[in-house]
Amino acid sequence: MFWKKTAAASAVAMMSATLPQIALAQEVGLDERINQAIAPISNVIAGTMFYSVPIAGTEFPLIVGWLVVAATIFTLYFGFVQFRRFGHAIALVKGDYSHPEDAGEVSHFQALATALSGTVGLGNIAGVAVAVSIGGPGATFWMILAGLLGMASKFTECTLGVKYRNEYDDGRVSGGPMYYLSKGMAEKGKPVLGKVLAVVFSICCIGGAVGGGNMFQANQAFQQVVNVTGGENSFLAGSGWLFGLVMAIIVGVVIIGGIKSIAKVTEKIVPLMAVIYVTAGMIIILSNITMVGDAFAQIFVGAFTGAGVAGGVIGALIQGFKRAAFSNEAGIGSAAIAHAAVRTKEPVTEGYVALLEPFIDTVVICTMTALVITISGELNSGLTGVELTSAAFASAFTWFPLILALAVVLFAFSTMLSWSYYGLKSWTYLVGEGKGKEIIFKLFFCLCVIVGASMSLGPVIDFSDSMIFAMAIPNIIGLYFLMPVVRGEVKQYWAKIESGEIKKVK
């Protein structure tokens, strides 16, 4: 992450400054004080969480290996479920097996949209560009492979999220790793270990929700809006608090209504985001259709030769795996919280629906970004991150930076909605259910939107990134113990399908 940090203005300069300039100088000064206070802690945690080992001259974060190995094990254990049951997953999203009287708060499609809104975002736009610029087009191949493997992780964790959820008399539900870790591990005779894992997961999830799922999103959305409205001369320059206030009000209006309200918004925003971004990408690809074959050749050959990229084949592989892990969050456990709210009597149905997430997020959207960058010829321009993606799309559409700004704001908004729910459910797991307790967290979350948009938060975001990936450690430990439970759910579900007990409703 690259953050702009500005030193506080001198006392003499402040004496002659206008009131807005004085406010900005004070704001920056506060930024620095917060950064200086948090940096020592953040550096230690981030250094530990993202500890890397050199492989063929390229640094490989061990947490990425933790996620990819788990995804491979789940893929083999469940017999490549992501390929065998892909069609059934589509049928479930369409509502072919949905019964309105089933317990839960949202439909399969709404749960999928809510979870996707938490993963589809800047990683698909900027992160892919970083991976391709460092690892070459070949990184795309390994990114796709890791995304396909990650589908099995999502299947496993989201099945458990529904099975061990709490259902309340008023129709609300609470679920996710904190519940299947505590309840599922207790069934396995390890209640203390399960409780510890659940508490660690919840604390990390709250930290990740407030930072990466909130403040970072608000900050990047504000920066992108400022950039396309004149940069330093923008009418919003220096008014991050105002942008944050408006966004906080909108976010607050949605999240006060709970998961049903969030799902109603995300089921509209996520398809809109996908249509805007994918349509622009497809137009570029189709208008350069003669170059697509060569682009795929570069992707395939680069994956196994690594020519001209840092670390060769290993460098391409590491960059691809890193981008997939950072993009779709398979194995992190966050999506299981959203999917636990689905209306269903069969936990495994939501596991099937969830496996579509990494496919949409990584295999479709990330691959499209990589293809556009490769076709555009901007790969060797020296640009990286969102600037490279923007330049690649702008090569066909000069106005695309405006569309990109809209996409970033929508991505940020939808991500904040999803992570507010993830953080809330982790909060209520720790402090107990209750309207008053929920309101406290929601108000705090909205306040953080304003803070995030108006401040430079480098160490804060480094810390929250660490928290998000720390969630994978207790989550995957629990998944290894509970894999047989998921297998039992699969057998039971298909026995009901074959006996006719479960039928299509439309």
C-alpha positions as CSV (number, residue, x, y, z in Angstrom):
1,M,0.0,0.0,0.0
2,F,1.2,3.4,-0.8
3,W,0.1,6.2,1.5
4,K,0.7,9.9,1.1
5,K,2.2,11.3,4.3
6,T,2.7,15.1,4.7
7,A,4.6,16.8,7.6
8,A,2.8,19.3,9.7
9,A,3.1,22.9,8.6
10,S,5.4,25.2,10.5
11,A,4.0,27.6,13.1
12,V,4.8,30.6,10.9
13,A,3.0,29.1,8.0
14,M,0.0,28.4,10.1
15,M,-0.2,32.0,11.4
16,S,-0.7,33.2,7.8
17,A,-2.9,30.3,6.7
18,T,-6.6,30.5,6.0
19,L,-8.9,28.5,8.4
20,P,-9.2,25.5,6.0
21,Q,-5.5,25.3,5.7
22,I,-5.1,25.4,9.5
23,A,-7.6,22.6,9.8
24,L,-5.8,20.6,7.2
25,A,-2.4,21.1,8.9
26,Q,-3.9,20.0,12.3
27,E,-5.5,17.0,10.6
28,V,-2.2,15.9,9.1
29,G,-0.5,16.5,12.4
30,L,-3.0,14.1,14.0
31,D,-2.3,11.6,11.3
32,E,1.4,11.6,12.1
33,R,0.8,11.2,15.8
34,I,-1.5,8.3,15.3
35,N,0.9,6.7,12.8
36,Q,3.8,7.1,15.1
37,A,1.9,5.6,18.1
38,I,0.7,2.6,16.1
39,A,3.6,2.0,13.8
40,P,5.8,0.0,16.3
41,I,3.0,-2.4,17.2
42,S,1.8,-2.6,13.5
43,N,5.3,-3.3,12.2
44,V,5.8,-6.2,14.7
45,I,2.4,-7.8,14.0
46,A,2.5,-7.3,10.2
47,G,6.1,-8.6,10.1
48,T,5.0,-11.7,12.0
49,M,1.8,-12.3,10.1
50,F,3.3,-11.8,6.7
51,Y,6.6,-13.5,7.5
52,S,8.2,-14.4,4.2
53,V,10.9,-16.9,3.1
54,P,13.0,-16.3,-0.1
55,I,12.2,-18.8,-2.9
56,A,14.2,-18.5,-6.1
57,G,14.9,-14.8,-5.3
58,T,11.2,-14.0,-4.5
59,E,9.7,-13.5,-1.1
60,F,6.9,-15.9,-0.3
61,P,4.6,-15.1,2.6
62,L,4.0,-18.2,4.7
63,I,0.3,-17.3,5.3
64,V,-0.3,-17.6,1.5
65,G,1.2,-21.1,1.7
66,W,-1.1,-21.9,4.6
67,L,-4.2,-20.9,2.6
68,V,-3.1,-22.6,-0.7
69,V,-2.2,-25.9,1.0
70,A,-5.5,-25.9,2.9
71,A,-7.4,-25.3,-0.4
72,T,-5.5,-28.2,-2.0
73,I,-6.3,-30.5,0.8
74,F,-10.0,-29.6,0.8
75,T,-10.1,-30.1,-3.0
76,L,-8.7,-33.6,-2.8
77,Y,-10.7,-34.5,0.4
78,F,-14.0,-33.6,-1.2
79,G,-13.2,-35.1,-4.6
80,F,-12.9,-31.9,-6.6
81,V,-16.3,-30.7,-5.5
82,Q,-15.9,-27.3,-7.2
83,F,-16.1,-28.9,-10.6
84,R,-18.5,-31.8,-9.9
85,R,-21.2,-29.6,-8.3
86,F,-20.7,-26.4,-10.2
87,G,-24.0,-26.8,-12.1
88,H,-25.9,-27.6,-8.9
89,A,-24.5,-24.4,-7.3
90,I,-26.0,-22.4,-10.2
91,A,-29.4,-24.1,-9.7
92,L,-29.3,-23.2,-6.0
93,V,-28.5,-19.6,-6.7
94,K,-31.4,-19.4,-9.2
95,G,-33.7,-20.6,-6.3
96,D,-34.6,-23.9,-7.9
97,Y,-34.5,-25.6,-4.4
98,S,-35.5,-22.7,-2.2
99,H,-38.3,-23.0,0.3
100,P,-39.6,-19.7,1.8
101,E,-40.4,-21.3,5.1
102,D,-36.8,-22.4,5.7
103,A,-35.0,-20.7,8.7
104,G,-32.7,-17.8,7.8
105,E,-32.9,-14.2,6.7
106,V,-31.7,-13.9,3.1
107,S,-31.9,-15.9,-0.1
108,H,-29.0,-17.9,-1.6
109,F,-28.4,-15.1,-4.2
110,Q,-28.5,-12.4,-1.5
111,A,-26.0,-14.3,0.6
112,L,-23.7,-14.8,-2.4
113,A,-24.0,-11.1,-3.3
114,T,-23.2,-10.0,0.3
115,A,-20.2,-12.2,0.5
116,L,-19.0,-11.2,-2.9
117,S,-19.3,-7.5,-2.0
118,G,-16.8,-8.1,0.7
119,T,-14.2,-9.6,-1.7
120,V,-14.7,-8.0,-5.0
121,G,-12.9,-4.7,-4.8
122,L,-9.6,-2.9,-5.2
123,G,-7.7,-6.3,-5.2
124,N,-9.4,-7.1,-8.5
125,I,-8.4,-3.7,-10.0
126,A,-5.1,-2.8,-8.5
127,G,-3.9,-6.0,-7.0
128,V,-4.0,-8.0,-10.3
129,A,-2.0,-5.2,-12.0
130,V,0.7,-5.5,-9.3
131,A,0.9,-9.3,-9.7
132,V,1.2,-9.1,-13.5
133,S,3.7,-6.2,-13.5
134,I,6.0,-8.2,-11.1
135,G,5.2,-11.8,-12.1
136,G,4.5,-11.3,-15.8
137,P,1.4,-12.6,-17.6
138,G,2.2,-16.1,-16.3
139,A,1.1,-15.0,-12.8
140,T,-2.4,-15.0,-14.2
141,F,-2.3,-18.8,-14.7
142,W,-1.3,-19.5,-11.1
143,M,-3.9,-16.9,-9.9
144,I,-6.6,-18.9,-11.7
145,L,-5.4,-22.2,-10.3
146,A,-5.3,-20.8,-6.8
147,G,-8.8,-19.4,-7.3
148,L,-10.1,-22.8,-8.5
149,L,-8.6,-24.5,-5.4
150,G,-10.0,-21.8,-3.1
151,M,-13.5,-22.8,-4.2
152,A,-13.2,-25.9,-2.1
153,S,-12.2,-23.8,1.0
154,K,-15.3,-21.6,0.6
155,F,-17.4,-24.8,0.3
156,T,-16.0,-26.2,3.5
157,E,-16.3,-23.1,5.7
158,C,-19.7,-21.9,4.5
159,T,-21.3,-25.4,5.0
160,L,-20.1,-25.3,8.6
161,G,-21.2,-21.7,8.9
162,V,-24.8,-22.7,8.3
163,K,-24.7,-26.0,10.3
164,Y,-23.5,-24.4,13.5
165,R,-25.3,-21.1,13.4
166,N,-27.6,-19.8,16.2
167,E,-31.2,-19.3,15.2
168,Y,-33.3,-16.9,17.4
169,D,-37.0,-16.7,18.0
170,D,-37.4,-13.4,16.1
171,G,-36.0,-15.0,12.9
172,R,-32.5,-13.6,13.2
173,V,-29.5,-15.8,12.9
174,S,-25.8,-15.6,13.9
175,G,-23.2,-17.8,12.4
176,G,-19.6,-18.0,11.1
177,P,-16.3,-19.4,12.2
178,M,-16.7,-18.3,15.8
179,Y,-19.7,-20.5,16.1
180,Y,-18.5,-23.6,14.3
181,L,-15.1,-23.4,16.0
182,S,-16.7,-23.3,19.5
183,K,-19.7,-25.6,18.9
184,G,-18.0,-27.9,16.4
185,M,-14.8,-28.4,18.3
186,A,-16.9,-29.1,21.5
187,E,-18.5,-32.0,19.6
188,K,-15.0,-33.2,18.8
189,G,-14.2,-33.2,22.5
190,K,-12.0,-30.1,22.4
191,P,-14.2,-27.4,23.9
192,V,-11.3,-25.3,25.3
193,L,-9.4,-25.3,22.1
194,G,-12.5,-24.4,20.1
195,K,-13.4,-21.5,22.4
196,V,-9.9,-20.1,22.2
197,L,-9.9,-20.3,18.4
198,A,-13.3,-18.7,18.3
199,V,-12.3,-15.8,20.5
200,V,-9.0,-15.2,18.6
201,F,-11.0,-15.3,15.3
202,S,-13.5,-12.8,16.6
203,I,-11.0,-10.3,17.8
204,C,-9.1,-10.4,14.5
205,C,-12.3,-10.1,12.5
206,I,-13.3,-6.9,14.4
207,G,-9.9,-5.4,13.8
208,G,-10.0,-6.3,10.1
209,A,-13.6,-5.0,9.8
210,V,-12.8,-1.6,11.2
211,G,-9.5,-1.2,9.3
212,G,-9.3,-2.9,6.0
213,G,-13.1,-3.4,5.6
214,N,-13.9,0.2,6.5
215,M,-11.2,2.9,6.9
216,F,-9.0,1.7,4.0
217,Q,-12.1,1.5,1.7
218,A,-13.3,5.0,2.6
219,N,-9.8,6.4,2.2
220,Q,-9.2,4.9,-1.2
221,A,-12.7,5.9,-2.5
222,F,-12.0,9.5,-1.4
223,Q,-8.6,9.5,-3.1
224,Q,-10.0,8.2,-6.4
225,V,-12.8,10.8,-6.4
226,V,-10.3,13.6,-5.7
227,N,-8.1,12.4,-8.5
228,V,-10.8,12.4,-11.1
229,T,-12.2,15.8,-10.0
230,G,-9.0,17.8,-10.4
231,G,-6.5,16.3,-8.0
232,E,-5.1,19.1,-5.8
233,N,-7.5,21.5,-7.3
234,S,-10.5,19.4,-6.7
235,F,-13.4,20.9,-4.7
236,L,-13.0,18.0,-2.3
237,A,-9.3,18.3,-1.7
238,G,-8.7,18.5,2.0
239,S,-12.3,17.7,2.8
240,G,-12.0,14.0,3.4
241,W,-14.1,14.4,6.6
242,L,-17.0,15.7,4.5
243,F,-16.8,12.8,2.0
244,G,-16.5,10.5,4.9
245,L,-19.5,12.0,6.7
246,V,-21.7,11.6,3.6
247,M,-20.5,8.0,3.1
248,A,-21.0,7.2,6.8
249,I,-24.6,8.4,6.7
250,I,-25.3,6.3,3.7
251,V,-23.6,3.2,5.2
252,G,-25.4,3.9,8.5
253,V,-28.8,4.0,6.9
254,V,-28.2,0.6,5.3
255,I,-26.5,-1.3,8.2
256,I,-29.0,-0.2,10.9
257,G,-31.5,-2.4,9.1
258,G,-29.3,-5.5,9.6
259,I,-28.4,-8.3,7.2
260,K,-31.7,-8.1,5.3
261,S,-31.1,-4.4,4.5
262,I,-27.5,-5.1,3.6
263,A,-28.5,-8.0,1.3
264,K,-31.1,-5.9,-0.5
265,V,-28.4,-3.3,-1.3
266,T,-25.6,-5.7,-2.2
267,E,-27.8,-7.8,-4.5
268,K,-28.2,-4.7,-6.6
269,I,-24.7,-3.2,-6.3
270,V,-22.7,-6.3,-6.9
271,P,-24.3,-7.2,-10.3
272,L,-24.1,-3.5,-11.3
273,M,-20.4,-3.4,-10.4
274,A,-19.8,-6.6,-12.3
275,V,-21.7,-5.5,-15.4
276,I,-19.9,-2.1,-15.5
277,Y,-16.4,-3.6,-15.1
278,V,-16.9,-6.8,-17.1
279,T,-18.6,-5.0,-20.0
280,A,-15.8,-2.5,-20.3
281,G,-13.3,-5.4,-20.2
282,M,-15.2,-7.5,-22.8
283,I,-15.5,-4.5,-25.2
284,I,-11.7,-4.1,-25.1
285,I,-11.1,-7.8,-25.5
286,L,-13.6,-8.2,-28.4
287,S,-12.2,-5.1,-30.1
288,N,-8.7,-6.7,-29.9
289,I,-9.9,-10.3,-30.5
290,T,-7.0,-11.1,-32.8
291,M,-4.6,-10.5,-29.8
292,V,-6.5,-12.7,-27.3
293,G,-4.8,-15.9,-28.5
294,D,-1.4,-14.3,-28.1
295,A,-2.4,-13.0,-24.6
296,F,-3.4,-16.5,-23.5
297,A,-0.1,-17.9,-25.0
298,Q,1.8,-15.3,-22.9
299,I,-0.1,-16.4,-19.8
300,F,0.4,-20.1,-20.3
301,V,4.1,-19.9,-21.5
302,G,4.9,-17.3,-18.8
303,A,3.5,-19.6,-16.1
304,F,6.1,-22.3,-16.9
305,T,9.0,-20.3,-18.1
306,G,8.7,-17.1,-16.1
307,A,10.8,-15.3,-18.8
308,G,11.8,-11.8,-17.9
309,V,10.1,-11.7,-14.5
310,A,11.5,-11.6,-11.0
311,G,12.0,-15.1,-9.8
312,G,11.2,-16.8,-13.1
313,V,8.6,-19.6,-12.8
314,I,8.5,-19.4,-9.0
315,G,8.1,-15.6,-9.2
316,A,5.1,-16.0,-11.4
317,L,3.6,-18.7,-9.2
318,I,4.1,-16.7,-6.0
319,Q,2.6,-13.5,-7.4
320,G,-0.4,-15.4,-8.8
321,F,-1.0,-17.3,-5.5
322,K,-0.6,-14.1,-3.5
323,R,-3.1,-12.2,-5.6
324,A,-5.7,-15.0,-5.5
325,A,-5.4,-15.4,-1.7
326,F,-5.6,-11.6,-1.1
327,S,-8.5,-11.2,-3.5
328,N,-11.0,-14.0,-2.7
329,E,-10.3,-14.5,1.0
330,A,-10.9,-18.3,0.7
331,G,-10.0,-19.8,4.0
332,I,-10.2,-16.5,5.9
333,G,-13.6,-17.4,7.2
334,S,-15.3,-14.0,6.6
335,A,-17.7,-15.2,3.9
336,A,-19.1,-17.9,6.2
337,I,-20.6,-15.2,8.4
338,A,-22.6,-13.8,5.5
339,H,-23.6,-17.2,4.2
340,A,-24.8,-18.3,7.6
341,A,-27.8,-16.0,7.3
342,V,-29.2,-17.8,4.3
343,R,-32.7,-19.4,4.3
344,T,-32.1,-23.1,4.1
345,K,-32.5,-26.3,6.1
346,E,-29.5,-28.0,4.4
347,P,-26.1,-26.5,5.4
348,V,-24.4,-28.0,2.4
349,T,-26.5,-26.1,-0.1
350,E,-24.8,-22.9,1.0
351,G,-21.4,-24.5,0.7
352,Y,-22.2,-25.2,-3.0
353,V,-23.4,-21.6,-3.5
354,A,-20.3,-20.2,-1.8
355,L,-17.9,-22.1,-4.0
356,L,-19.0,-19.8,-6.8
357,E,-17.3,-16.8,-5.1
358,P,-13.7,-17.5,-5.9
359,F,-14.8,-18.4,-9.4
360,I,-16.5,-15.0,-10.0
361,D,-13.9,-13.0,-8.0
362,T,-10.7,-14.5,-9.2
363,V,-11.3,-16.7,-12.2
364,V,-13.6,-14.3,-14.0
365,I,-12.9,-10.7,-12.8
366,C,-9.2,-10.9,-12.0
367,T,-8.5,-12.8,-15.2
368,M,-10.3,-10.2,-17.2
369,T,-8.2,-7.5,-15.6
370,A,-5.0,-9.4,-16.5
371,L,-6.2,-10.0,-20.1
372,V,-6.9,-6.3,-20.6
373,I,-3.5,-5.3,-19.2
374,T,-1.8,-7.8,-21.4
375,I,-3.7,-6.9,-24.6
376,S,-3.4,-3.2,-24.1
377,G,0.4,-3.1,-24.3
378,E,0.7,-1.1,-21.1
379,L,2.4,-3.9,-19.2
380,N,5.9,-2.5,-19.9
381,S,4.9,1.1,-19.3
382,G,6.4,1.2,-15.9
383,L,3.1,1.7,-14.2
384,T,1.7,-0.6,-11.5
385,G,-1.4,-0.9,-9.3
386,V,-4.6,1.0,-10.1
387,E,-2.6,3.3,-12.4
388,L,-1.7,0.4,-14.7
389,T,-5.3,-0.9,-14.8
390,S,-6.6,2.6,-15.5
391,A,-4.1,3.1,-18.3
392,A,-4.9,-0.2,-19.8
393,F,-8.6,0.5,-20.0
394,A,-8.0,4.2,-21.0
395,S,-6.1,2.9,-24.1
396,A,-9.5,2.0,-25.5
397,F,-11.7,4.4,-23.5
398,T,-10.2,7.8,-22.6
399,W,-13.1,8.3,-20.2
400,F,-12.6,5.1,-18.3
401,P,-10.9,6.7,-15.3
402,L,-14.3,8.2,-14.5
403,I,-15.9,4.8,-14.7
404,L,-13.1,3.3,-12.6
405,A,-13.7,6.0,-10.0
406,L,-17.4,5.0,-9.9
407,A,-16.4,1.3,-9.6
408,V,-14.0,2.0,-6.8
409,V,-16.6,4.0,-4.8
410,L,-19.2,1.2,-5.3
411,F,-16.6,-1.5,-4.4
412,A,-15.7,0.5,-1.3
413,F,-19.3,1.0,-0.3
414,S,-20.3,-2.6,-0.7
415,T,-17.2,-3.8,1.1
416,M,-18.0,-1.6,4.1
417,L,-21.5,-3.0,4.2
418,S,-20.3,-6.6,4.3
419,W,-17.5,-6.1,6.7
420,S,-19.8,-4.1,9.1
421,Y,-21.8,-7.3,9.3
422,Y,-18.8,-9.5,9.8
423,G,-17.5,-7.2,12.6
424,L,-20.9,-7.0,14.2
425,K,-21.4,-10.7,14.4
426,S,-17.9,-11.1,15.9
427,W,-18.7,-8.3,18.4
428,T,-22.0,-9.9,19.5
429,Y,-20.2,-13.3,19.8
430,L,-17.8,-11.7,22.3
431,V,-20.2,-9.4,24.2
432,G,-23.6,-11.1,23.7
433,E,-26.7,-10.4,21.6
434,G,-28.8,-7.3,22.1
435,K,-30.1,-4.3,20.2
436,G,-28.1,-1.9,22.4
437,K,-24.9,-3.7,21.9
438,E,-25.4,-3.8,18.1
439,I,-26.1,-0.1,17.9
440,I,-22.9,0.7,19.8
441,F,-20.8,-1.2,17.2
442,K,-22.7,0.2,14.2
443,L,-22.2,3.8,15.5
444,F,-18.5,3.1,16.1
445,F,-18.2,1.6,12.6
446,C,-19.8,4.7,11.0
447,L,-17.5,7.0,12.9
448,C,-14.5,5.0,11.5
449,V,-15.8,5.8,8.0
450,I,-15.3,9.5,8.6
451,V,-11.9,8.9,10.2
452,G,-10.7,6.7,7.4
453,A,-11.7,9.1,4.6
454,S,-10.0,12.1,6.3
455,M,-6.7,10.6,7.5
456,S,-3.6,8.9,6.3
457,L,-3.7,5.6,8.0
458,G,-0.6,3.6,6.8
459,P,0.2,1.7,10.0
460,V,-3.5,1.3,11.0
461,I,-4.2,-0.4,7.7
462,D,-1.1,-2.6,7.9
463,F,-2.4,-3.7,11.3
464,S,-5.9,-4.4,10.0
465,D,-4.5,-6.3,7.0
466,S,-2.6,-8.5,9.5
467,M,-5.8,-9.0,11.4
468,I,-7.7,-10.2,8.3
469,F,-5.1,-12.8,7.4
470,A,-4.7,-13.8,11.1
471,M,-8.3,-15.0,10.9
472,A,-7.2,-17.8,8.6
473,I,-5.0,-19.4,11.3
474,P,-7.8,-20.4,13.8
475,N,-10.3,-20.9,11.0
476,I,-8.3,-23.4,9.0
477,I,-7.2,-25.3,12.1
478,G,-10.9,-25.7,12.9
479,L,-11.7,-26.7,9.3
480,Y,-9.2,-29.6,9.4
481,F,-10.9,-31.0,12.5
482,L,-14.4,-30.5,11.1
483,M,-13.9,-31.8,7.5
484,P,-15.6,-35.1,8.3
485,V,-18.6,-33.2,9.5
486,V,-18.9,-31.6,6.1
487,R,-18.5,-34.9,4.4
488,G,-21.4,-36.3,6.5
489,E,-23.6,-33.3,5.5
490,V,-22.8,-34.0,1.8
491,K,-23.8,-37.7,2.0
492,Q,-27.0,-36.9,3.9
493,Y,-28.0,-34.2,1.4
494,W,-27.5,-36.3,-1.7
495,A,-29.3,-39.2,-0.1
496,K,-32.3,-36.9,0.3
497,I,-32.0,-35.7,-3.4
498,E,-31.9,-39.3,-4.6
499,S,-34.8,-40.4,-2.4
500,G,-36.9,-37.5,-3.7
501,E,-37.2,-35.9,-0.2
502,I,-35.6,-32.8,-1.6
503,K,-37.1,-31.7,-4.9
504,K,-36.9,-28.7,-7.2
505,V,-39.6,-26.1,-6.4
506,K,-39.3,-24.5,-9.8
